[in-house]
Amino acid sequence: MGSEGKKDNVGKIDEKDRDVRNRELIRRFREGDRGALNLLLEENEGLLKKAAGRLKGYQYMKEDLLQEARMEMIQLAADFD
């Protein structure tokens, strides 16, 4: 019984942990670790897709918006303090 609730959260990361992880990846990226940037993009791909997916009826624009979101994330990581 007690483990049933845990099944729902398997593989999920809470917002605080994601923030900590993102900050660590950004720090590593700014120190020259290009692999950290790839991880940052990969680990946040779902969030980027979710944001682009909100534009129902604009399927042709979703991939362009997703690419723009990736580029914005890269720029924000580069400028992060």
Long-range contacts (C-beta under 8 A, 24 or more apart in sequence): 18-43, 23-80, 25-77, 26-77, 26-80, 29-77, 29-78, 30-77, 30-78, 30-80, 37-74, 37-77, 40-73, 40-77, 41-70, 41-73, 41-74, 44-73, 48-73
